[in-house]
Amino acid sequence: MANVVVVGSQWGDEGKGKIVDWLSERADVVVRFQGGHNAGHTLVIDGTVFKLSLLPSGIVREGKLSVIGNGVVIDPWALLDEIARLEDQGVPVTPERLQIAANATLILPFHRELDALREDATSGTRIGTTRRGIGPAYEDKVGRRALRVCDLGSREAIEERLAGLLTHHNALRAGLGAEAIDGAAIVDSLMAIADRILPFAAPVWQSLAAARAAGKRVLFEGAQGLMLDVDHGTYPFVTSSNTAAGQAASGAGVGPGALDYVLGITKAYTTRVGAGPFPTELHDDIGRRLGERGHEFGTVTGRSRRCGWFDAVLVRQAVAVSGIDGIALTKLDVLDGFEEILVCVGYRLAGQDLDYLPADMAAQAAVEPVYERLEGWSDSTRGARSWAELPATAVKYVRRIEELIGAPVALLSTSPEREDTILMRDPFQH
């Protein structure tokens, strides 16, 4: 049985929550391997809505082990709040069901404050972050000054690590006109929750190695999308981690040979939250119609998503960089009723044709989409559970997308309900 990596192939918000939940029923272990609580997954199970940010989607299913890997940055207070919300919905979260990498980095209150201070500064580029402290926490991780989950076991360790960390942060805050951090208050607040976090801490690399040795199926759950990858995305309007499928190995503590099949979650049109280039963005009634029909509001921020036509150039790039074996095409039903549907098949920049998105920020902002026009369909695709239930022109649309991106459609989602899914290829049977 294959282990499956699920990644977004656009700018996030592709509908990963539903697909991961659908797959998690077939998996034994579900792992988050990057990002933080800036990502949001919405699951709808038997009419009940679950909103997850840090916790893997498998947490809502009995008999599954959920793992938060070392590649994730963890706000311990946000994690405890999320656990409490789930338990209020009748989902128990115990150390038998959830493990957290002992070597995962912690997000602290001053990380959130620094995020906001930078976004509100009058100079520099506004990235449009979620102000959750994700970027500053990753900076401290790479700078080798972060606090980690394992440090919660010792007040002395926290005090020692924090002293060096505050030397850095108080200098930054002084430059931004903010008050110095009260280190003693931070230590006290961490010690107050340590006993609630530590029971979940574990060498998760060992648990994953044991699961693989036992022949169990592991599902690696990514956050955001390839175009928000810190290396391969629309830099600097990106997240602070690698969102490509390769990160699943280092972010969970497994070798690359453990990654058998990469499933790219792909929306049937394109959306983006926050600032940054968006070649196919629509500022007209069609864009508003896509947003209204698709309920395009961020799970975490509540911000309206920018909407546009499907960009095959971006997704083809994601297929190559992430090694995507097949895609799960979501929200096809949002396109119901359009007489004509446009698909971006290339870019034009300064009179030249491009078949990729260039790395340069100015060039990314200047590219113009080259569209192919496809016939739409009037019949509804919503709730379809077999290929035969789809209108012929909807089938043609899906087939054309496959041709343009160089990857087959493995799953097709036709509504937020988990059972409204057409399976063409089972990723676990790869």
Protein Blocks (a to p, Z undefined) as FASTA:
>chain_A
ZZdddddfbegjnopmmmmmmmmmmpmbdcdfedcfkbccdddeehiacddfklcfklmp
ghiacdddfkbccdfklmmmmmmmmmmnopacdfklpccdfkbccddfklmmmmmmmmmp
mgdjdehiahnommmmmmmmmnopaccfklmmpmklmmmmmmmmmmmmmmmmmmnopacd
dfklmmmmmmmmmmmmmmmgccfklmmmmmmmnopacddddehjfklcfklmccfbbcfb
dfbfklmmmmnopafklpmbdcddddfbdcdededddfkbccbfklmmmmmmnopacfkl
opacddddddfklmmmmmmmnopabdcdehklmmgoiabdcddfbdceehiacfbdcfbl
klmmmpccddddddddfbdfehpabfklpcfklmmmmmmmmmmnopacfbdcfbfblklc
cdfbdfklZZ
